[in-house]
Amino acid sequence: MRPALAVLVVLALLLAIGWLMQRRLIYFPDRSAVPRAAAVLPQAHDVTLETSDRLRLGAWLVPPSAPVGPGGGYTVLVANGNAGNRSYRVPLAAALAAEGFAVLLFDYRGYGGNPGSPSEAGLARDVRAAYRHLTEFARVPPDRVVLYGESLGSAVVTELATEHPPAALVLRSPFVDLPSLARVHYPFVPAGLLLRDRYSTAAHIGRVAVPTAVVFGTGDTTVPPEQSRTVAAKAAGPVTVTAIPGADHNDRALLDGPELIAAVVQIIRGRS
């Protein structure tokens, strides 16, 4: 019985460590402060978001760099993935601004010099602070807000959309939920029992009846393409699916590549 007991003790310790350390395996923030907005994006300006738990988060509001066409006036709220900070998304913002859209880039708590530590509940507060800034302070009509989520950010904006339906939803490399994704990368860990943060994208998208674009790479080794397809299949609203051949999760094609930008433009201009 002693060897069996020793094995159980080791397993219990490993599970305890996994419970305590799990968020370090989910979130990979670049905590360094970012430069001023105008230093990296012409005519962009810095804004400060205040969350419902009184954190102050840094953000950049980027105006269109091309004329706004008929039926325009849309602002794209970008929710980042689990790594880096908003400076990594400058090429995306520049590409969208060149199409005539305003863009709000922001950092979650614990990212980009912001206070706090990331969690699912915390990120939900953060994205609401960003949405509130656009609709209440910048006075963007709710029907002119487009929610864009990158990977983990897809779950963040989809949950927001259940409460505040946008003009359109863009999900880049979405996954079904975090336990499903964890089972892919850690098949021997009981992720369903251990995970505190769930990010149930597929469950929430079934409650969001707005035009949705799902974009993913067929060579994605982080989020299996079939998970992105499952999310698209469960959407309550009309969906367009763009599969970029051979693209992996962090390839440039999935940051500001022409197929990605075209998918965003199509779903937005289809609203006009």
Secondary structure, 3 states (H helix, E strand, C coil): CHHHHHHHHHHHHHHHHHHHHHHHHHCEECCCCCCCHHHHCCCCEEEEEECCCCCEEEEEEECCCCCCCCCCCCEEEEECCCEECHHHHHHHHHHHHHCCCEEEEECCCCCCCCCCCCCHHHHHHHHHHHHHHHHHHCCCCHHHEEEEEECHHHHHHHHHHHHCCCCEEEEECCCCCHHHHHHHHCCCCCHHHHCCCCCCHHHHHCCCCCCEEEEEECCCCCCCHHHHHHHHHHCCCCEEEEEECCCCCCCHHHCCCHHHHHHHHHHHHCCC
